[in-house]
C-alpha cells in the first residue's frame, strides 16, 4: 500500500521577477534579493529557476539530473539513449563553496524524444512527463530536477548565497527568475527536496504547508501521477500539470481550483458564473489546496503568484516599468528595486497573473 | 401458564414508600409491565426492556430498573445471551429476533483512530472567525471539466453536469420506513432534514402524504418488497435509492409484523391491514450486476434522471461489488456497516454477518481510486456513526457523507433498548399504536434533532479548524490526517493509515 511515508514539512522565503518585454536579467538580482531573506531559511535548501536560459537550444528539453553515484548516471544515460535524441551532454558548471563539501553529480542533457516512441497520440510533453516519473521512481540514485525547454533549475542543500555561488547563478540571464530559501523542519535536507520544483516548463516555489496533502496526493495518484518526493510543492506542480496541460483549464480558472472561492462568495455571483464555479468545486474539490501557502509558478509564458484562500502566508507584489516582482517580503523587493511604481499585498486567493508580451 | 426458563434481564422495582399511586408508570409502559393491584402497582418484570419511560415519568423517583443479578451464571465463553437464546429456542423452535445494531464487543476501529491537529508549522483556523465549509454534493462528477470565458471575462460551464444531491452538511438520515417507525418519527426526520438542508430517506415503506411538504429533502427507497412504489412515489423525492441490503441483516429480507400494519401503514405500503409485510431476501429482478444496471436505468428513465443511490450491506467482497455498482450507473453508493441498526433482525444474522464500515469504506475508496472511477459515484457511510468524531473519521477514510439512524432516534427518546420489533415502543418511535405514537410531538422532537445536527456540525467545524483546513473536501479521503492506535500492521494497511508516532 501507499500510505507509509513521511511527509516533508518546511517554511520558506520566495522571490519571483519577470520582465514582460523578455529583457533578460542577470542572476545577481535574484540572488541579492533572496539573500536578504536569509532568516526565512535555515541553510538546508535553496534554489533558483530561470526562463530564457538556453536560447540557442530552445527547442530541446533541458534535463537537469542529479546522481548519487556513477552507476545511476550510467543507468540513466542508457535509458536516455534508448528513448531520446541527445543533442548535447554537459556537466552543470559549479564552483566550490565552504558549506558544500559533498554534492551529487550534476549533469544536463538537451534532448528530444525519439519520434518512434510517441505512440497512441502521446505528445512529446506526455512522454517527457512519463520519463520524469519513471526515472525518479525507478532508477535508484538518479533524479531529474528540471525538464523544461529554454529554462532550468539550480538547487541544493545550503543557504541561498552559497547555492547561488556554487551554481554560478550570476553568470546566467533570464527574463523570468524565481528563487527560494527553505526551512525544513523534519528532514535533514536532500538536494532533490530543495525548490524550485519543476515539471516540463512549470516551476514552482512555494512557502507553506498544504494541510490537504493527503487527499491531494490520492487524487493525483488516480490520474497516474507518482508522488515520490512527498513534498507539498510536488502536489502543486502535478495539480497544475493536470488542470492546465491535461484538462485544458486556463491559468486563472486553475487558480480558482487551487484556492476555491468560498460558497458564500459563489452565492453572490450571477447565474452562469455561479454554475461554473459550483461545478469546478464539485469536480475538483479534492484538488483544493487547503492550509497556508503562498506560491509562485513560472511557465513559458509568464509568472503567477497566489495565496491560499484565507492568506495564511505572506505575498507581496511590486511593479517597476515592465518588471514585476513577487516576494514573501517587501524588503527583499526594495533591496533590488528601492522605488517600485506600485507595491501591494494581493488579497487571499486572488492570483496575480503576469504574462510575457510577444 | 408456562414460565420461560430464561430469567428476566431486568428487575423493575418501585419503592412503595415513595410511590404516590399516581399510576403514570402503568400508563406510560408500552409493554404492560405494570398493572394496578387495588392499593399498589403490580410489576410483571419479565416484560421490562429498560427503556426508562416509566423512570422518567415517575414524579417521585420511586422507580429503579436494575440489571437482574440472578441471571444465569455466565462466563467468558458462555454469555448470558448464549444461554438465554438456547433456552428460548428450546421453548419456541424459532429464531430470536432483535432490534438495533449488534451489541457484541467486536472491535470498533473508529475508537482506534485519532485525528491530527496543527501546531506551529501550519496554523489552525478558528471556525468562529473564519468560514468553515461543510457543503457536500452527492452524485457522479465528471473527471474533467470544460469551461469557457464569456466576452466580459466571466466563466461559463460547457460540460453538462450529472444530477447532484445538494447537502448543506455531510449528513443524511438512514432509511427508516413508515411501519418500522411511526409517522411522527418520520415527520421529525423530515422536518429536521428540511431545516438543516440535508435529506431523510423513506426506507421501504412508501411515502405518506403528510411528508409531501418535505419532498425536496426526501430520498425515496425501492426495496425487494416494492412496498408503496409507483411513478408518483419515485418522482416525489430528490433522489431514489435501491436497497439491496442492510448492515444489520445482510443477505436476508425484511419482516414487518402484521401488528405494526394498521390502516395508514397499509395504505402507504399498498397492502392489506394486518398482513405481515415480507421483503424477499434478494430483489427478484436482480440476480446479477447487469440486472441492477437495468433497474438503475429503469428508475432513471422513470424519474427523468434523478440521482440513484444503491444501498448495500458491507460484506467480505464489498470493494469489487461496489466497483460493479458504480460501473452499473449508480450515482451514490450507500455502505451500511455490520454494526448498523435495524427494526427487526434475527440475532444470529445481526451479530455474525458482514464486516465493519471502517474496513469496508477504506477498501471501497481504495478500489475505486485504483480503477480511476472514484469520481463516478459518491459514498455514504453508515452503520455505527455515534458522534461527529466517527463522522470525521469516516469522511477521512473516504466517505462523502455519513448517515445517522440510531443517533437520530436517540434524540426522540430512544435508549437503544433493542426491542423495536415488538411494536410497543413506549417513546412512540418504533410503534404504530396510536396511544404511543401520539407521545412523539414532531415539532418538539424535530427541534431536538436539529440541535443534534447543529452540535455535530459545530464539532465537525472545530475538527476541521484544528486540522487547519476550511472545507470538508480537504478532509475527505485524507487519511494522512488519521493515525491508528493499537492496530496491527495489516489492519493499518487496509485502512491506509499510519500508526501513531509515524
HADDOCK unambig.tbl for C-alpha pairs under 7 A between the chains (distance, minus, plus):
assign (segid A and resid 1 and name CA) (segid B and resid 493 and name CA) 6.39 0.50 0.50
assign (segid A and resid 3 and name CA) (segid B and resid 496 and name CA) 5.47 0.50 0.50
assign (segid A and resid 3 and name CA) (segid B and resid 497 and name CA) 6.34 0.50 0.50
assign (segid A and resid 3 and name CA) (segid B and resid 498 and name CA) 6.82 0.50 0.50
assign (segid A and resid 4 and name CA) (segid B and resid 498 and name CA) 6.17 0.50 0.50
assign (segid A and resid 209 and name CA) (segid B and resid 122 and name CA) 5.98 0.50 0.50
assign (segid A and resid 211 and name CA) (segid B and resid 468 and name CA) 6.24 0.50 0.50
assign (segid A and resid 211 and name CA) (segid B and resid 469 and name CA) 6.39 0.50 0.50
assign (segid A and resid 212 and name CA) (segid B and resid 474 and name CA) 4.97 0.50 0.50
assign (segid A and resid 212 and name CA) (segid B and resid 475 and name CA) 6.79 0.50 0.50
assign (segid A and resid 212 and name CA) (segid B and resid 478 and name CA) 6.87 0.50 0.50
assign (segid A and resid 214 and name CA) (segid B and resid 478 and name CA) 4.41 0.50 0.50
assign (segid A and resid 214 and name CA) (segid B and resid 479 and name CA) 6.11 0.50 0.50
assign (segid A and resid 214 and name CA) (segid B and resid 480 and name CA) 4.80 0.50 0.50
assign (segid A and resid 215 and name CA) (segid B and resid 474 and name CA) 6.59 0.50 0.50
assign (segid A and resid 215 and name CA) (segid B and resid 476 and name CA) 6.87 0.50 0.50
assign (segid A and resid 215 and name CA) (segid B and resid 477 and name CA) 5.49 0.50 0.50
assign (segid A and resid 215 and name CA) (segid B and resid 478 and name CA) 4.26 0.50 0.50
assign (segid A and resid 222 and name CA) (segid B and resid 369 and name CA) 5.48 0.50 0.50
assign (segid A and resid 222 and name CA) (segid B and resid 370 and name CA) 6.44 0.50 0.50
assign (segid A and resid 222 and name CA) (segid B and resid 372 and name CA) 5.30 0.50 0.50
assign (segid A and resid 247 and name CA) (segid B and resid 144 and name CA) 6.12 0.50 0.50
assign (segid A and resid 272 and name CA) (segid B and resid 156 and name CA) 5.72 0.50 0.50
assign (segid A and resid 273 and name CA) (segid B and resid 154 and name CA) 6.21 0.50 0.50
assign (segid A and resid 273 and name CA) (segid B and resid 155 and name CA) 5.13 0.50 0.50
assign (segid A and resid 273 and name CA) (segid B and resid 156 and name CA) 5.74 0.50 0.50
assign (segid A and resid 275 and name CA) (segid B and resid 157 and name CA) 6.81 0.50 0.50
assign (segid A and resid 276 and name CA) (segid B and resid 155 and name CA) 6.17 0.50 0.50
assign (segid A and resid 276 and name CA) (segid B and resid 156 and name CA) 5.52 0.50 0.50
assign (segid A and resid 276 and name CA) (segid B and resid 157 and name CA) 4.67 0.50 0.50
assign (segid A and resid 282 and name CA) (segid B and resid 137 and name CA) 6.78 0.50 0.50
assign (segid A and resid 282 and name CA) (segid B and resid 141 and name CA) 6.95 0.50 0.50
assign (segid A and resid 283 and name CA) (segid B and resid 141 and name CA) 5.60 0.50 0.50
assign (segid A and resid 283 and name CA) (segid B and resid 142 and name CA) 6.32 0.50 0.50
assign (segid A and resid 283 and name CA) (segid B and resid 143 and name CA) 6.90 0.50 0.50
assign (segid A and resid 285 and name CA) (segid B and resid 473 and name CA) 5.59 0.50 0.50
assign (segid A and resid 286 and name CA) (segid B and resid 473 and name CA) 5.90 0.50 0.50
assign (segid A and resid 286 and name CA) (segid B and resid 474 and name CA) 6.51 0.50 0.50
assign (segid A and resid 290 and name CA) (segid B and resid 469 and name CA) 5.45 0.50 0.50
assign (segid A and resid 290 and name CA) (segid B and resid 474 and name CA) 6.43 0.50 0.50
assign (segid A and resid 291 and name CA) (segid B and resid 468 and name CA) 5.71 0.50 0.50
assign (segid A and resid 291 and name CA) (segid B and resid 469 and name CA) 5.49 0.50 0.50
assign (segid A and resid 292 and name CA) (segid B and resid 122 and name CA) 6.45 0.50 0.50
